[in-house]
Amino acid sequence: MATKRVSLIQSVMAADERYAARIRSVMKERGILLLNLIGSPGAGKTTLLEETLKRCRFSAAVIEGDVATARDAERIAAFGVPVIQINTKGGCHLEANLVLRAFESLQFDKLDVLFIENVGNLVCPAEFDLGEDMKIAVCSTAEGADKPLKYPHLFHTCSAVVLTKKDLLPYIRFDRELFWKDVESLNAKAAKFEIDNLSGDGIDAWLNTVETWLKQKRETQRA
């Protein structure tokens, strides 16, 4: 008896892609900018958010992704902004279904920007669509200058690269020229920022760009 082989090909992430599309639709309908911050543990993602919230002229909320604990969410809550903690209990990244579930605890009225601080990881978070407008790669000088070429997918797909802990440059070996050259080779269009975590130098340029992205999204929405 002759046999026939039938191949069924379906994205293993098809269900999550539908959740991401739903998130994107909600954000578009309400004119909210959604930014997904991706970086290694200790890269300075939470500190970047703290400095942003100190100075921003827009209303913001934060979804915090961590394997365990609510310590980062507690730091963010000190600024009086809405913050939702998601613990993945071992998972190396956030997924769109978890983010959509967090929406149930958020008030979107008068919200301008929603930040997602993803689980500390340069690999998996870059692979998953959370319905964000933009992925933001966050790196610190303490990590070394070789990260862009070691983790090219994130740097190829991100809309901005934020280099934190510029204040450490006098004390560590960090090839700044090589770092930005490699970023440029992977993604010449990415916005580029350097942040001094002690003085806050560089935060204004970052904030101005976030405001521009928000304005552009809302202008597109009205068009």
Summary of the structure (lengths in Angstrom):
residues: 223
radius of gyration: 18.4
end to end distance: 61.2
largest distance: 76.9
contacts: 686
relative contact order: 0.18
helix: 44%
strand: 18%
